Amino acid sequence: MNQTIESAQEEKIIADLETGKYQSLDKKEFLELETSLKKAASNTIEKLSRRKAINIRLLESDIERLKAMALHEGMAYQTYISHMIHKLTTGRLKAI
């Protein structure tokens, strides 16, 4: 006996389908929605991949330590700095 166990969310979706809560889109509506979603995704990717140059003055000793850390990670030091700033700003690296 093969019994499928659905999560509460899956059970809700099944119930909603059975009660007619969802409606099919006709081809034109679907294509309009698809076009809109593709444009939104493209805009998001473009925005997230834009880069802007900045100038920053650092202590020589900090730069030397950053270069050593970057070498250890197998990256160019400027790439390493950018990578670490990105991790910090996205919450993947916690400031002390």
N, CA, C and O atoms as a CHARMM CRD file, in Angstrom:
* protein
*
  384
    1    1 MET  N      0.84300  -1.17600   0.00000 PROA 1      0.00000
    2    1 MET  CA     0.00000   0.00000   0.00000 PROA 1      0.00000
    3    1 MET  C      0.88400   1.23300   0.00000 PROA 1      0.00000
    4    1 MET  O      1.63400   1.45900   0.95000 PROA 1      0.00000
    5    2 ASN  N      0.80500   2.03600  -1.06000 PROA 2      0.00000
    6    2 ASN  CA     1.60500   3.25200  -1.19900 PROA 2      0.00000
    7    2 ASN  C      0.74500   4.44700  -0.83400 PROA 2      0.00000
    8    2 ASN  O     -0.22700   4.76000  -1.52200 PROA 2      0.00000
    9    3 GLN  N      1.10700   5.10800   0.24700 PROA 3      0.00000
   10    3 GLN  CA     0.29800   6.22100   0.73800 PROA 3      0.00000
   11    3 GLN  C      1.09900   7.50600   0.60600 PROA 3      0.00000
   12    3 GLN  O      2.24900   7.56500   1.04300 PROA 3      0.00000
   13    4 THR  N      0.50800   8.54000   0.00700 PROA 4      0.00000
   14    4 THR  CA     1.17300   9.82700  -0.14200 PROA 4      0.00000
   15    4 THR  C      0.75200  10.73600   1.00100 PROA 4      0.00000
   16    4 THR  O     -0.43200  10.87500   1.30700 PROA 4      0.00000
   17    5 ILE  N      1.74300  11.34600   1.61800 PROA 5      0.00000
   18    5 ILE  CA     1.46100  12.28100   2.71200 PROA 5      0.00000
   19    5 ILE  C      1.78900  13.68200   2.21800 PROA 5      0.00000
   20    5 ILE  O      2.94200  13.97800   1.90500 PROA 5      0.00000
   21    6 GLU  N      0.78600  14.54300   2.14800 PROA 6      0.00000
   22    6 GLU  CA     0.98300  15.91700   1.70900 PROA 6      0.00000
   23    6 GLU  C      1.13700  16.83300   2.90300 PROA 6      0.00000
   24    6 GLU  O      0.59000  16.58200   3.97700 PROA 6      0.00000
   25    7 SER  N      1.87600  17.88000   2.70000 PROA 7      0.00000
   26    7 SER  CA     1.99000  18.88700   3.74500 PROA 7      0.00000
   27    7 SER  C      0.67600  19.66300   3.82200 PROA 7      0.00000
   28    7 SER  O     -0.16800  19.55600   2.93200 PROA 7      0.00000
   29    8 ALA  N      0.51400  20.42700   4.86500 PROA 8      0.00000
   30    8 ALA  CA    -0.70300  21.23500   5.02200 PROA 8      0.00000
   31    8 ALA  C     -0.84700  22.20200   3.84100 PROA 8      0.00000
   32    8 ALA  O     -1.95500  22.45300   3.36800 PROA 8      0.00000
   33    9 GLN  N      0.26000  22.72800   3.38200 PROA 9      0.00000
   34    9 GLN  CA     0.20800  23.66600   2.24600 PROA 9      0.00000
   35    9 GLN  C     -0.25700  22.94700   0.98100 PROA 9      0.00000
   36    9 GLN  O     -1.07800  23.47500   0.23200 PROA 9      0.00000
   37   10 GLU  N      0.26400  21.74700   0.74200 PROA 10     0.00000
   38   10 GLU  CA    -0.15500  20.97900  -0.42600 PROA 10     0.00000
   39   10 GLU  C     -1.63800  20.61900  -0.34000 PROA 10     0.00000
   40   10 GLU  O     -2.35500  20.67500  -1.33900 PROA 10     0.00000
   41   11 GLU  N     -2.08900  20.25100   0.84700 PROA 11     0.00000
   42   11 GLU  CA    -3.50500  19.91400   1.03400 PROA 11     0.00000
   43   11 GLU  C     -4.39500  21.12500   0.75800 PROA 11     0.00000
   44   11 GLU  O     -5.47300  20.98700   0.17800 PROA 11     0.00000
   45   12 LYS  N     -3.94300  22.31500   1.17400 PROA 12     0.00000
   46   12 LYS  CA    -4.70900  23.53500   0.92100 PROA 12     0.00000
   47   12 LYS  C     -4.80600  23.80700  -0.57900 PROA 12     0.00000
   48   12 LYS  O     -5.87200  24.16200  -1.08200 PROA 12     0.00000
   49   13 ILE  N     -3.69000  23.64000  -1.29200 PROA 13     0.00000
   50   13 ILE  CA    -3.69400  23.85500  -2.74100 PROA 13     0.00000
   51   13 ILE  C     -4.66500  22.89000  -3.41500 PROA 13     0.00000
   52   13 ILE  O     -5.43700  23.29400  -4.28500 PROA 13     0.00000
   53   14 ILE  N     -4.63100  21.62300  -3.02200 PROA 14     0.00000
   54   14 ILE  CA    -5.54000  20.62200  -3.59300 PROA 14     0.00000
   55   14 ILE  C     -6.99700  21.00300  -3.31500 PROA 14     0.00000
   56   14 ILE  O     -7.84300  20.92700  -4.20600 PROA 14     0.00000
   57   15 ALA  N     -7.28300  21.41200  -2.08200 PROA 15     0.00000
   58   15 ALA  CA    -8.65100  21.81900  -1.73000 PROA 15     0.00000
   59   15 ALA  C     -9.07500  23.02900  -2.54800 PROA 15     0.00000
   60   15 ALA  O    -10.20200  23.08200  -3.04000 PROA 15     0.00000
   61   16 ASP  N     -8.18900  23.99400  -2.69400 PROA 16     0.00000
   62   16 ASP  CA    -8.51100  25.19500  -3.47700 PROA 16     0.00000
   63   16 ASP  C     -8.76600  24.85900  -4.94100 PROA 16     0.00000
   64   16 ASP  O     -9.65200  25.43600  -5.57100 PROA 16     0.00000
   65   17 LEU  N     -7.99100  23.92600  -5.47800 PROA 17     0.00000
   66   17 LEU  CA    -8.21300  23.49600  -6.86400 PROA 17     0.00000
   67   17 LEU  C     -9.58000  22.83400  -7.01500 PROA 17     0.00000
   68   17 LEU  O    -10.31000  23.08700  -7.97300 PROA 17     0.00000
   69   18 GLU  N     -9.90300  21.99000  -6.05700 PROA 18     0.00000
   70   18 GLU  CA   -11.16800  21.25900  -6.11800 PROA 18     0.00000
   71   18 GLU  C    -12.37700  22.16600  -5.95100 PROA 18     0.00000
   72   18 GLU  O    -13.44500  21.86500  -6.48300 PROA 18     0.00000
   73   19 THR  N    -12.23500  23.26500  -5.23000 PROA 19     0.00000
   74   19 THR  CA   -13.36300  24.19000  -5.02900 PROA 19     0.00000
   75   19 THR  C    -13.41800  25.28600  -6.09000 PROA 19     0.00000
   76   19 THR  O    -14.29600  26.14900  -6.04500 PROA 19     0.00000
   77   20 GLY  N    -12.48700  25.25700  -7.04300 PROA 20     0.00000
   78   20 GLY  CA   -12.53200  26.22800  -8.13500 PROA 20     0.00000
   79   20 GLY  C    -11.95900  27.59100  -7.79900 PROA 20     0.00000
   80   20 GLY  O    -12.26800  28.57600  -8.46900 PROA 20     0.00000
   81   21 LYS  N    -11.12700  27.66100  -6.76700 PROA 21     0.00000
   82   21 LYS  CA   -10.54900  28.95000  -6.37900 PROA 21     0.00000
   83   21 LYS  C     -9.62100  29.49300  -7.46700 PROA 21     0.00000
   84   21 LYS  O     -9.53600  30.70600  -7.66100 PROA 21     0.00000
   85   22 TYR  N     -8.93800  28.61600  -8.16500 PROA 22     0.00000
   86   22 TYR  CA    -8.01700  29.02400  -9.21900 PROA 22     0.00000
   87   22 TYR  C     -8.71400  28.95700 -10.57400 PROA 22     0.00000
   88   22 TYR  O     -9.56800  28.10300 -10.81100 PROA 22     0.00000
   89   23 GLN  N     -8.33100  29.87700 -11.45600 PROA 23     0.00000
   90   23 GLN  CA    -8.90000  29.89100 -12.79700 PROA 23     0.00000
   91   23 GLN  C     -7.77300  29.82800 -13.81700 PROA 23     0.00000
   92   23 GLN  O     -6.69700  30.38500 -13.60200 PROA 23     0.00000
   93   24 SER  N     -8.02500  29.15500 -14.91000 PROA 24     0.00000
   94   24 SER  CA    -7.05100  29.08200 -15.98800 PROA 24     0.00000
   95   24 SER  C     -7.01300  30.41500 -16.72500 PROA 24     0.00000
   96   24 SER  O     -8.02800  31.09800 -16.85900 PROA 24     0.00000
   97   25 LEU  N     -5.83300  30.76700 -17.19600 PROA 25     0.00000
   98   25 LEU  CA    -5.68700  31.96500 -18.01900 PROA 25     0.00000
   99   25 LEU  C     -5.82900  31.55400 -19.47800 PROA 25     0.00000
  100   25 LEU  O     -5.40400  30.46600 -19.87000 PROA 25     0.00000
  101   26 ASP  N     -6.42400  32.42300 -20.27300 PROA 26     0.00000
  102   26 ASP  CA    -6.41600  32.11000 -21.70100 PROA 26     0.00000
  103   26 ASP  C     -5.02000  32.43800 -22.22200 PROA 26     0.00000
  104   26 ASP  O     -4.22000  33.05100 -21.51600 PROA 26     0.00000
  105   27 LYS  N     -4.73100  32.03400 -23.44000 PROA 27     0.00000
  106   27 LYS  CA    -3.37500  32.16200 -23.98400 PROA 27     0.00000
  107   27 LYS  C     -2.89100  33.60500 -23.97700 PROA 27     0.00000
  108   27 LYS  O     -1.73200  33.86300 -23.65100 PROA 27     0.00000
  109   28 LYS  N     -3.76200  34.55300 -24.33200 PROA 28     0.00000
  110   28 LYS  CA    -3.36300  35.96200 -24.37700 PROA 28     0.00000
  111   28 LYS  C     -3.00300  36.46800 -22.98000 PROA 28     0.00000
  112   28 LYS  O     -1.99100  37.14900 -22.81100 PROA 28     0.00000
  113   29 GLU  N     -3.82200  36.14100 -21.98000 PROA 29     0.00000
  114   29 GLU  CA    -3.53500  36.55900 -20.60700 PROA 29     0.00000
  115   29 GLU  C     -2.22300  35.95400 -20.11600 PROA 29     0.00000
  116   29 GLU  O     -1.42300  36.61700 -19.45700 PROA 29     0.00000
  117   30 PHE  N     -2.02000  34.68300 -20.45100 PROA 30     0.00000
  118   30 PHE  CA    -0.80000  34.01100 -20.03000 PROA 30     0.00000
  119   30 PHE  C      0.42300  34.66800 -20.65200 PROA 30     0.00000
  120   30 PHE  O      1.41300  34.91700 -19.96300 PROA 30     0.00000
  121   31 LEU  N      0.36200  34.94800 -21.94600 PROA 31     0.00000
  122   31 LEU  CA     1.50200  35.55900 -22.63200 PROA 31     0.00000
  123   31 LEU  C      1.80100  36.95400 -22.08500 PROA 31     0.00000
  124   31 LEU  O      2.96600  37.33100 -21.95200 PROA 31     0.00000
  125   32 GLU  N      0.75000  37.72500 -21.76400 PROA 32     0.00000
  126   32 GLU  CA     0.96100  39.05100 -21.17200 PROA 32     0.00000
  127   32 GLU  C      1.64100  38.93500 -19.81400 PROA 32     0.00000
  128   32 GLU  O      2.57000  39.68600 -19.51700 PROA 32     0.00000
  129   33 LEU  N      1.18400  38.00000 -18.99000 PROA 33     0.00000
  130   33 LEU  CA     1.77600  37.79400 -17.66900 PROA 33     0.00000
  131   33 LEU  C      3.21600  37.31000 -17.80000 PROA 33     0.00000
  132   33 LEU  O      4.10400  37.77700 -17.08700 PROA 33     0.00000
  133   34 GLU  N      3.43800  36.37800 -18.71200 PROA 34     0.00000
  134   34 GLU  CA     4.78000  35.85100 -18.93400 PROA 34     0.00000
  135   34 GLU  C      5.73300  36.96100 -19.37000 PROA 34     0.00000
  136   34 GLU  O      6.85400  37.04500 -18.86800 PROA 34     0.00000
  137   35 THR  N      5.30300  37.80900 -20.29300 PROA 35     0.00000
  138   35 THR  CA     6.12200  38.92700 -20.76000 PROA 35     0.00000
  139   35 THR  C      6.45100  39.88000 -19.62200 PROA 35     0.00000
  140   35 THR  O      7.59100  40.32500 -19.48500 PROA 35     0.00000
  141   36 SER  N      5.45300  40.19000 -18.81000 PROA 36     0.00000
  142   36 SER  CA     5.64300  41.08700 -17.67500 PROA 36     0.00000
  143   36 SER  C      6.63600  40.50400 -16.67200 PROA 36     0.00000
  144   36 SER  O      7.50700  41.22200 -16.18200 PROA 36     0.00000
  145   37 LEU  N      6.52000  39.23200 -16.36400 PROA 37     0.00000
  146   37 LEU  CA     7.41800  38.59100 -15.40700 PROA 37     0.00000
  147   37 LEU  C      8.84300  38.49000 -15.94600 PROA 37     0.00000
  148   37 LEU  O      9.80400  38.67000 -15.19800 PROA 37     0.00000
  149   38 LYS  N      8.98200  38.20400 -17.23500 PROA 38     0.00000
  150   38 LYS  CA    10.31300  38.13700 -17.83600 PROA 38     0.00000
  151   38 LYS  C     10.98700  39.50800 -17.79200 PROA 38     0.00000
  152   38 LYS  O     12.18500  39.60200 -17.52500 PROA 38     0.00000
  153   39 LYS  N     10.22100  40.57200 -18.05500 PROA 39     0.00000
  154   39 LYS  CA    10.77900  41.92600 -18.01600 PROA 39     0.00000
  155   39 LYS  C     11.21100  42.27800 -16.58900 PROA 39     0.00000
  156   39 LYS  O     12.27800  42.85700 -16.38900 PROA 39     0.00000
  157   40 ALA  N     10.38800  41.93000 -15.60400 PROA 40     0.00000
  158   40 ALA  CA    10.73200  42.20400 -14.20600 PROA 40     0.00000
  159   40 ALA  C     12.00300  41.44800 -13.81600 PROA 40     0.00000
  160   40 ALA  O     12.86900  42.00400 -13.14200 PROA 40     0.00000
  161   41 ALA  N     12.11900  40.19300 -14.23100 PROA 41     0.00000
  162   41 ALA  CA    13.30700  39.40000 -13.92100 PROA 41     0.00000
  163   41 ALA  C     14.54600  39.99700 -14.58300 PROA 41     0.00000
  164   41 ALA  O     15.60700  40.07700 -13.96400 PROA 41     0.00000
  165   42 SER  N     14.41000  40.41100 -15.82700 PROA 42     0.00000
  166   42 SER  CA    15.52700  41.01400 -16.55300 PROA 42     0.00000
  167   42 SER  C     15.98100  42.31100 -15.89000 PROA 42     0.00000
  168   42 SER  O     17.17900  42.55000 -15.74300 PROA 42     0.00000
  169   43 ASN  N     15.01600  43.15100 -15.49000 PROA 43     0.00000
  170   43 ASN  CA    15.35000  44.40300 -14.81400 PROA 43     0.00000
  171   43 ASN  C     16.06000  44.14000 -13.49000 PROA 43     0.00000
  172   43 ASN  O     16.99800  44.85200 -13.13300 PROA 43     0.00000
  173   44 THR  N     15.61900  43.12800 -12.77100 PROA 44     0.00000
  174   44 THR  CA    16.23200  42.78300 -11.49100 PROA 44     0.00000
  175   44 THR  C     17.67300  42.32600 -11.69500 PROA 44     0.00000
  176   44 THR  O     18.57600  42.76000 -10.98100 PROA 44     0.00000
  177   45 ILE  N     17.88100  41.45300 -12.66600 PROA 45     0.00000
  178   45 ILE  CA    19.23000  40.95600 -12.94800 PROA 45     0.00000
  179   45 ILE  C     20.13700  42.10800 -13.36500 PROA 45     0.00000
  180   45 ILE  O     21.28100  42.18900 -12.92000 PROA 45     0.00000
  181   46 GLU  N     19.63500  42.99700 -14.21400 PROA 46     0.00000
  182   46 GLU  CA    20.42800  44.14200 -14.66700 PROA 46     0.00000
  183   46 GLU  C     20.80400  45.03600 -13.48600 PROA 46     0.00000
  184   46 GLU  O     21.95000  45.46700 -13.36600 PROA 46     0.00000
  185   47 LYS  N     19.84300  45.30700 -12.63000 PROA 47     0.00000
  186   47 LYS  CA    20.09900  46.18100 -11.48700 PROA 47     0.00000
  187   47 LYS  C     21.11900  45.55000 -10.53600 PROA 47     0.00000
  188   47 LYS  O     22.00300  46.24100 -10.02800 PROA 47     0.00000
  189   48 LEU  N     21.00200  44.25100 -10.29500 PROA 48     0.00000
  190   48 LEU  CA    21.89900  43.57700  -9.36300 PROA 48     0.00000
  191   48 LEU  C     23.31200  43.42100  -9.91200 PROA 48     0.00000
  192   48 LEU  O     24.25400  43.24400  -9.13900 PROA 48     0.00000
  193   49 SER  N     23.47400  43.48200 -11.22200 PROA 49     0.00000
  194   49 SER  CA    24.79600  43.25500 -11.80100 PROA 49     0.00000
  195   49 SER  C     25.52900  44.55400 -12.16300 PROA 49     0.00000
  196   49 SER  O     26.67600  44.50200 -12.60900 PROA 49     0.00000
  197   50 ARG  N     24.89300  45.70700 -11.98100 PROA 50     0.00000
  198   50 ARG  CA    25.56700  46.97600 -12.25900 PROA 50     0.00000
  199   50 ARG  C     26.66400  47.21800 -11.24000 PROA 50     0.00000
  200   50 ARG  O     26.49400  46.94200 -10.05300 PROA 50     0.00000
  201   51 ARG  N     27.77800  47.72700 -11.70300 PROA 51     0.00000
  202   51 ARG  CA    28.90200  48.04000 -10.81600 PROA 51     0.00000
  203   51 ARG  C     29.21600  49.52700 -10.92300 PROA 51     0.00000
  204   51 ARG  O     29.00800  50.15700 -11.96000 PROA 51     0.00000
  205   52 LYS  N     29.71800  50.06000  -9.83100 PROA 52     0.00000
  206   52 LYS  CA    30.09600  51.46100  -9.79900 PROA 52     0.00000
  207   52 LYS  C     31.46600  51.55300  -9.13900 PROA 52     0.00000
  208   52 LYS  O     31.70300  50.94200  -8.09700 PROA 52     0.00000
  209   53 ALA  N     32.35600  52.31000  -9.74500 PROA 53     0.00000
  210   53 ALA  CA    33.70600  52.47700  -9.20300 PROA 53     0.00000
  211   53 ALA  C     33.68300  53.49900  -8.07300 PROA 53     0.00000
  212   53 ALA  O     32.96300  54.49600  -8.12600 PROA 53     0.00000
  213   54 ILE  N     34.49400  53.22300  -7.04400 PROA 54     0.00000
  214   54 ILE  CA    34.67200  54.17400  -5.94900 PROA 54     0.00000
  215   54 ILE  C     36.16400  54.29400  -5.66200 PROA 54     0.00000
  216   54 ILE  O     36.94800  53.42100  -6.03400 PROA 54     0.00000
  217   55 ASN  N     36.54200  55.35700  -5.01300 PROA 55     0.00000
  218   55 ASN  CA    37.91400  55.52500  -4.53000 PROA 55     0.00000
  219   55 ASN  C     37.86700  55.52100  -3.01800 PROA 55     0.00000
  220   55 ASN  O     36.98300  56.12400  -2.41000 PROA 55     0.00000
  221   56 ILE  N     38.82500  54.83800  -2.41700 PROA 56     0.00000
  222   56 ILE  CA    38.86900  54.73900  -0.96200 PROA 56     0.00000
  223   56 ILE  C     40.33200  54.76400  -0.52500 PROA 56     0.00000
  224   56 ILE  O     41.18700  54.14900  -1.16300 PROA 56     0.00000
  225   57 ARG  N     40.60800  55.45600   0.53100 PROA 57     0.00000
  226   57 ARG  CA    41.96800  55.49800   1.07100 PROA 57     0.00000
  227   57 ARG  C     42.03400  54.56600   2.27400 PROA 57     0.00000
  228   57 ARG  O     41.23700  54.66700   3.20600 PROA 57     0.00000
  229   58 LEU  N     43.01200  53.65100   2.22900 PROA 58     0.00000
  230   58 LEU  CA    43.20100  52.68300   3.30100 PROA 58     0.00000
  231   58 LEU  C     44.63500  52.76200   3.81100 PROA 58     0.00000
  232   58 LEU  O     45.53200  53.22900   3.11000 PROA 58     0.00000
  233   59 LEU  N     44.83400  52.30700   5.02100 PROA 59     0.00000
  234   59 LEU  CA    46.19300  52.20400   5.56000 PROA 59     0.00000
  235   59 LEU  C     46.96500  51.16100   4.75900 PROA 59     0.00000
  236   59 LEU  O     46.40500  50.14300   4.35100 PROA 59     0.00000
  237   60 GLU  N     48.26500  51.42300   4.53300 PROA 60     0.00000
  238   60 GLU  CA    49.08800  50.47100   3.79200 PROA 60     0.00000
  239   60 GLU  C     49.08900  49.10700   4.46700 PROA 60     0.00000
  240   60 GLU  O     49.04400  48.07600   3.79600 PROA 60     0.00000
  241   61 SER  N     49.14000  49.10200   5.78000 PROA 61     0.00000
  242   61 SER  CA    49.17300  47.82200   6.49600 PROA 61     0.00000
  243   61 SER  C     47.87100  47.03800   6.27900 PROA 61     0.00000
  244   61 SER  O     47.89800  45.81100   6.18200 PROA 61     0.00000
  245   62 ASP  N     46.73200  47.73900   6.20400 PROA 62     0.00000
  246   62 ASP  CA    45.45600  47.06300   5.92700 PROA 62     0.00000
  247   62 ASP  C     45.45400  46.48000   4.52300 PROA 62     0.00000
  248   62 ASP  O     44.96100  45.37500   4.29700 PROA 62     0.00000
  249   63 ILE  N     46.01300  47.23600   3.58000 PROA 63     0.00000
  250   63 ILE  CA    46.07000  46.74600   2.19300 PROA 63     0.00000
  251   63 ILE  C     46.93700  45.49400   2.11500 PROA 63     0.00000
  252   63 ILE  O     46.58100  44.53500   1.43000 PROA 63     0.00000
  253   64 GLU  N     48.06500  45.49600   2.80700 PROA 64     0.00000
  254   64 GLU  CA    48.93800  44.32100   2.79300 PROA 64     0.00000
  255   64 GLU  C     48.24500  43.10700   3.38900 PROA 64     0.00000
  256   64 GLU  O     48.36100  41.99800   2.86700 PROA 64     0.00000
  257   65 ARG  N     47.52400  43.31900   4.48300 PROA 65     0.00000
  258   65 ARG  CA    46.77600  42.20500   5.09100 PROA 65     0.00000
  259   65 ARG  C     45.66800  41.72100   4.14900 PROA 65     0.00000
  260   65 ARG  O     45.44100  40.51800   4.01400 PROA 65     0.00000
  261   66 LEU  N     44.98200  42.66900   3.49900 PROA 66     0.00000
  262   66 LEU  CA    43.93300  42.29000   2.53700 PROA 66     0.00000
  263   66 LEU  C     44.51900  41.49900   1.37300 PROA 66     0.00000
  264   66 LEU  O     43.92000  40.52500   0.91700 PROA 66     0.00000
  265   67 LYS  N     45.68000  41.91200   0.89600 PROA 67     0.00000
  266   67 LYS  CA    46.33200  41.18300  -0.20000 PROA 67     0.00000
  267   67 LYS  C     46.67200  39.76100   0.23100 PROA 67     0.00000
  268   67 LYS  O     46.50000  38.81900  -0.54200 PROA 67     0.00000
  269   68 ALA  N     47.15400  39.60300   1.46000 PROA 68     0.00000
  270   68 ALA  CA    47.49400  38.26700   1.95900 PROA 68     0.00000
  271   68 ALA  C     46.23200  37.40800   2.08400 PROA 68     0.00000
  272   68 ALA  O     46.23200  36.23200   1.72300 PROA 68     0.00000
  273   69 MET  N     45.16800  38.00700   2.59500 PROA 69     0.00000
  274   69 MET  CA    43.91000  37.27600   2.73900 PROA 69     0.00000
  275   69 MET  C     43.36900  36.87100   1.36500 PROA 69     0.00000
  276   69 MET  O     42.89400  35.75100   1.17900 PROA 69     0.00000
  277   70 ALA  N     43.44800  37.79200   0.41700 PROA 70     0.00000
  278   70 ALA  CA    42.97000  37.50900  -0.94200 PROA 70     0.00000
  279   70 ALA  C     43.78200  36.39100  -1.57800 PROA 70     0.00000
  280   70 ALA  O     43.22700  35.50400  -2.22600 PROA 70     0.00000
  281   71 LEU  N     45.11100  36.43400  -1.39000 PROA 71     0.00000
  282   71 LEU  CA    45.97100  35.38900  -1.92600 PROA 71     0.00000
  283   71 LEU  C     45.58200  34.03500  -1.35100 PROA 71     0.00000
  284   71 LEU  O     45.53200  33.03800  -2.07100 PROA 71     0.00000
  285   72 HSD  N     45.30900  34.00500  -0.05600 PROA 72     0.00000
  286   72 HSD  CA    44.88600  32.76900   0.60700 PROA 72     0.00000
  287   72 HSD  C     43.58100  32.23300   0.01100 PROA 72     0.00000
  288   72 HSD  O     43.38300  31.02000  -0.06900 PROA 72     0.00000
  289   73 GLU  N     42.69700  33.13800  -0.40200 PROA 73     0.00000
  290   73 GLU  CA    41.40800  32.75100  -1.00600 PROA 73     0.00000
  291   73 GLU  C     41.52000  32.52800  -2.51600 PROA 73     0.00000
  292   73 GLU  O     40.57000  32.06700  -3.14900 PROA 73     0.00000
  293   74 GLY  N     42.67600  32.85300  -3.09200 PROA 74     0.00000
  294   74 GLY  CA    42.87500  32.67300  -4.53300 PROA 74     0.00000
  295   74 GLY  C     42.20300  33.72900  -5.37400 PROA 74     0.00000
  296   74 GLY  O     41.74200  33.45600  -6.48200 PROA 74     0.00000
  297   75 MET  N     42.14600  34.95200  -4.83900 PROA 75     0.00000
  298   75 MET  CA    41.49800  36.05500  -5.55500 PROA 75     0.00000
  299   75 MET  C     42.44600  37.24200  -5.64900 PROA 75     0.00000
  300   75 MET  O     43.37800  37.38000  -4.85700 PROA 75     0.00000
  301   76 ALA  N     42.18700  38.09400  -6.63400 PROA 76     0.00000
  302   76 ALA  CA    42.85400  39.39300  -6.67600 PROA 76     0.00000
  303   76 ALA  C     42.34100  40.19900  -5.48000 PROA 76     0.00000
  304   76 ALA  O     41.19200  40.03300  -5.07100 PROA 76     0.00000
  305   77 TYR  N     43.18300  41.06700  -4.91800 PROA 77     0.00000
  306   77 TYR  CA    42.77300  41.72200  -3.67800 PROA 77     0.00000
  307   77 TYR  C     41.59200  42.66800  -3.86900 PROA 77     0.00000
  308   77 TYR  O     40.75900  42.78400  -2.97000 PROA 77     0.00000
  309   78 GLN  N     41.49300  43.34600  -5.00700 PROA 78     0.00000
  310   78 GLN  CA    40.33900  44.22700  -5.22600 PROA 78     0.00000
  311   78 GLN  C     39.05400  43.42100  -5.35700 PROA 78     0.00000
  312   78 GLN  O     38.00200  43.84100  -4.87400 PROA 78     0.00000
  313   79 THR  N     39.13700  42.27300  -6.00300 PROA 79     0.00000
  314   79 THR  CA    37.98500  41.37800  -6.09900 PROA 79     0.00000
  315   79 THR  C     37.59900  40.88200  -4.71500 PROA 79     0.00000
  316   79 THR  O     36.41800  40.78900  -4.38000 PROA 79     0.00000
  317   80 TYR  N     38.61300  40.56300  -3.91500 PROA 80     0.00000
  318   80 TYR  CA    38.37400  40.08300  -2.54900 PROA 80     0.00000
  319   80 TYR  C     37.66700  41.15700  -1.71500 PROA 80     0.00000
  320   80 TYR  O     36.71800  40.85600  -0.99100 PROA 80     0.00000
  321   81 ILE  N     38.12400  42.39600  -1.81700 PROA 81     0.00000
  322   81 ILE  CA    37.49100  43.49100  -1.07000 PROA 81     0.00000
  323   81 ILE  C     36.03600  43.63500  -1.49300 PROA 81     0.00000
  324   81 ILE  O     35.15100  43.75100  -0.64600 PROA 81     0.00000
  325   82 SER  N     35.78600  43.63000  -2.79200 PROA 82     0.00000
  326   82 SER  CA    34.41400  43.73700  -3.30200 PROA 82     0.00000
  327   82 SER  C     33.56100  42.58000  -2.79700 PROA 82     0.00000
  328   82 SER  O     32.41400  42.77300  -2.39300 PROA 82     0.00000
  329   83 HSD  N     34.12800  41.38300  -2.82300 PROA 83     0.00000
  330   83 HSD  CA    33.42400  40.18000  -2.36300 PROA 83     0.00000
  331   83 HSD  C     33.04500  40.30500  -0.88600 PROA 83     0.00000
  332   83 HSD  O     31.91700  39.99600  -0.50100 PROA 83     0.00000
  333   84 MET  N     33.98600  40.75600  -0.07100 PROA 84     0.00000
  334   84 MET  CA    33.72700  40.87400   1.36500 PROA 84     0.00000
  335   84 MET  C     32.70000  41.97700   1.65800 PROA 84     0.00000
  336   84 MET  O     31.84500  41.80800   2.52700 PROA 84     0.00000
  337   85 ILE  N     32.77700  43.08600   0.95100 PROA 85     0.00000
  338   85 ILE  CA    31.78100  44.14600   1.13400 PROA 85     0.00000
  339   85 ILE  C     30.40100  43.63700   0.74700 PROA 85     0.00000
  340   85 ILE  O     29.41400  43.92500   1.42400 PROA 85     0.00000
  341   86 HSD  N     30.33300  42.87800  -0.34600 PROA 86     0.00000
  342   86 HSD  CA    29.04700  42.31300  -0.77400 PROA 86     0.00000
  343   86 HSD  C     28.49800  41.37300   0.30900 PROA 86     0.00000
  344   86 HSD  O     27.31300  41.43100   0.63400 PROA 86     0.00000
  345   87 LYS  N     29.34100  40.52500   0.85600 PROA 87     0.00000
  346   87 LYS  CA    28.89300  39.62000   1.92100 PROA 87     0.00000
  347   87 LYS  C     28.40200  40.40600   3.13300 PROA 87     0.00000
  348   87 LYS  O     27.40600  40.03800   3.75600 PROA 87     0.00000
  349   88 LEU  N     29.09800  41.47900   3.46300 PROA 88     0.00000
  350   88 LEU  CA    28.70000  42.30800   4.61100 PROA 88     0.00000
  351   88 LEU  C     27.35000  42.97300   4.36300 PROA 88     0.00000
  352   88 LEU  O     26.49100  42.97900   5.24500 PROA 88     0.00000
  353   89 THR  N     27.16100  43.52600   3.18200 PROA 89     0.00000
  354   89 THR  CA    25.92000  44.24900   2.89500 PROA 89     0.00000
  355   89 THR  C     24.72000  43.34700   2.68000 PROA 89     0.00000
  356   89 THR  O     23.57800  43.79700   2.77500 PROA 89     0.00000
  357   90 THR  N     24.96900  42.07200   2.39000 PROA 90     0.00000
  358   90 THR  CA    23.85400  41.14100   2.19200 PROA 90     0.00000
  359   90 THR  C     23.59600  40.28600   3.42700 PROA 90     0.00000
  360   90 THR  O     22.76500  39.37900   3.39200 PROA 90     0.00000
  361   91 GLY  N     24.31000  40.57300   4.53000 PROA 91     0.00000
  362   91 GLY  CA    24.05700  39.86600   5.76800 PROA 91     0.00000
  363   91 GLY  C     24.73200  38.51300   5.88000 PROA 91     0.00000
  364   91 GLY  O     24.49900  37.79600   6.85300 PROA 91     0.00000
  365   92 ARG  N     25.55400  38.14500   4.92500 PROA 92     0.00000
  366   92 ARG  CA    26.23700  36.84800   4.99000 PROA 92     0.00000
  367   92 ARG  C     27.53000  36.94700   5.79300 PROA 92     0.00000
  368   92 ARG  O     28.17500  35.93500   6.06700 PROA 92     0.00000
  369   93 LEU  N     27.90600  38.16500   6.16900 PROA 93     0.00000
  370   93 LEU  CA    29.06000  38.39900   7.01500 PROA 93     0.00000
  371   93 LEU  C     28.63000  39.39300   8.06700 PROA 93     0.00000
  372   93 LEU  O     28.11400  40.46100   7.74000 PROA 93     0.00000
  373   94 LYS  N     28.83200  39.06200   9.30400 PROA 94     0.00000
  374   94 LYS  CA    28.37200  39.93100  10.40600 PROA 94     0.00000
  375   94 LYS  C     29.49100  40.84400  10.85300 PROA 94     0.00000
  376   94 LYS  O     30.61800  40.39500  11.06300 PROA 94     0.00000
  377   95 ALA  N     29.18700  42.13300  11.00100 PROA 95     0.00000
  378   95 ALA  CA    30.15300  43.09300  11.52800 PROA 95     0.00000
  379   95 ALA  C     30.23500  42.92100  13.03700 PROA 95     0.00000
  380   95 ALA  O     29.24600  42.58800  13.68900 PROA 95     0.00000
  381   96 ILE  N     31.41500  43.15100  13.58000 PROA 96     0.00000
  382   96 ILE  CA    31.56500  43.02900  15.04600 PROA 96     0.00000
  383   96 ILE  C     31.39500  44.35300  15.73000 PROA 96     0.00000
  384   96 ILE  O     31.48800  44.43100  16.95500 PROA 96     0.00000
